[in-house]
Amino acid sequence: MKTLFIGGIKSGKSRHAEAFTLKYAKNIPVYRATTEFLDEEMQKRIADHKLQRSENFLTVEESMNLLETVRPMKSIVLIECVSMWINNMLYHGFEYKDINAHMQRLLDLPHDIVFVQNDVGSGVIPDNALSRAYVDISGKISQLLGQQCDKVFHVVAGIPTQIKGKK
């Protein structure tokens, strides 16, 4: 089963994705953390997420290679978050074709995976080329995940609404 939780920043999507993952876990679930850039504010966000998930998950921190870190897992995997992973890939010089191919290979795995992604396409058009490329790629990956995931939840104001899949 593949599941997507998508919503704005601080919408509550991570909290709901974690609860969903724990509900379907047959053993200790894996929390695949992707954040790479650590300024003081990001360190605070990471600390808050660690506190939120407490000891309920096995945490694997790896900023780019999702496929190789998910493939050996024997439990449901929560990827937090696809948005930061896309950011990391762009920062390290990867293009859309590489990002899309990596994500497609990940979706092809037989694993149960829960994806968390920011909905960045509902705002204004960014004023610089890199930000526009990020929004475009994020939107295309959102479409790929939306099409191929079995369940999709849109989270607004802390309220998840299932928009795809059987309830």
Buried (B, 14 or more C-beta within 10 A) or exposed (E): EBBBBBBBEEBBBBBBBBEBBBEEBEEBBBBBBBBBEEEEEEEEBBEEBBEEBEEBBBBBEBBBEBBEBBBEBEBBBBBBBBBBBBBBBBBEEBEBEEBBEBBEEBBEBEBBBBBBBBBBBEEEEBEEEEEEBBBBBBBBBBEBBBEBBEBBBBBEEEEBEEEBBEE
